């Protein structure tokens, strides 16, 4: 795979997790802690920002194993292996969201 395709895969997985993650309900429930007052009147804007926050958290959290791998093995620094580790971590974090997506689509 090309580097740009791996980046697209990582971003796609984070977006899917942002939309279908079971933790999205928790982020929406905790909205009074992080949402500005002008946003609370619109449920669609609240869902969008909660989804964006969940996707961004997935993207950042899935990069941690890749950063650790770069630190422990300097030989792979800047290679496609690091992106592969990042993609696998994103896929693992997205599994609950994918299960929820399949449940929504199936029935």
C-alpha positions in Angstrom: 0.0 0.0 0.0 1.1 3.5 -0.7 1.6 5.9 2.3 -1.3 8.0 1.3 -3.6 5.0 1.2 -2.5 4.0 4.7 -3.2 7.5 5.9 -6.6 7.3 4.3 -7.3 4.0 6.0 -6.3 5.4 9.4 -8.5 8.4 8.9 -11.4 6.3 7.6 -11.2 4.0 10.6 -11.2 7.0 13.0 -14.2 8.5 11.2 -16.2 5.2 11.4 -15.3 5.0 15.1 -16.4 8.6 15.6 -19.8 7.9 14.1 -20.6 4.5 15.5 -18.5 4.1 18.7 -20.4 2.9 21.8 -18.5 5.6 23.7 -20.2 8.3 21.7 -23.1 8.0 24.1 -20.8 8.7 27.0 -19.3 11.7 25.2 -22.8 13.1 24.5 -23.8 12.5 28.1 -20.7 14.4 29.3 -21.5 17.3 26.9 -22.2 19.9 29.7 -18.5 19.6 30.7 -17.0 20.4 27.3 -19.7 22.0 25.0 -19.9 25.8 24.8 -23.2 27.3 25.8 -24.1 28.4 22.3 -24.0 24.8 21.0 -26.4 23.2 23.4 -29.5 24.2 21.5 -28.8 22.1 18.5 -28.9 18.3 18.9 -27.3 17.8 15.4 -24.4 20.1 16.2 -23.9 18.4 19.5 -23.8 14.9 17.8 -21.4 16.2 15.2 -19.0 17.7 17.7 -19.2 14.6 19.9 -18.5 12.5 16.9 -15.6 14.7 15.9 -14.2 14.5 19.4 -14.5 10.7 19.5 -12.8 10.4 16.0 -10.0 12.7 17.1 -9.4 10.7 20.3 -9.3 7.5 18.3 -6.8 9.0 15.9 -4.5 10.2 18.7 -4.8 7.1 20.9 -4.0 4.8 17.9 -0.8 6.8 17.3 0.6 5.9 20.7 1.7 2.4 19.9 3.3 3.7 16.7 5.2 6.4 18.6 6.4 3.8 21.1 7.6 1.5 18.3 9.5 4.4 16.8 11.1 5.1 20.1 12.1 1.5 20.8 13.2 0.6 17.3 14.8 3.6 15.7 15.5 1.6 12.5 11.8 1.7 11.6 11.5 5.4 12.1 9.8 7.0 9.2 8.9 3.8 7.4 5.7 2.2 6.3 5.9 -0.2 9.2 5.1 2.6 11.6 2.0 3.5 9.6 1.0 -0.2 9.6 1.3 -0.2 13.4 -0.8 2.9 13.5 -3.4 1.4 11.2 -3.6 -1.8 13.2 -4.1 0.1 16.4 -6.8 2.2 14.8 -8.5 -1.0 13.6 -8.4 -2.5 17.1 -9.9 0.7 18.6 -12.6 0.7 15.9 -13.8 -2.9 16.5 -16.6 -1.9 18.9 -17.7 0.8 16.5 -17.7 -1.7 13.6 -19.7 -4.2 15.7 -22.2 -1.5 16.4 -22.3 -0.6 12.7 -23.0 -4.2 11.7 -25.7 -4.4 14.3 -27.3 -1.2 13.0 -27.2 -2.4 9.4 -28.3 -6.0 10.1 -31.3 -5.1 12.1 
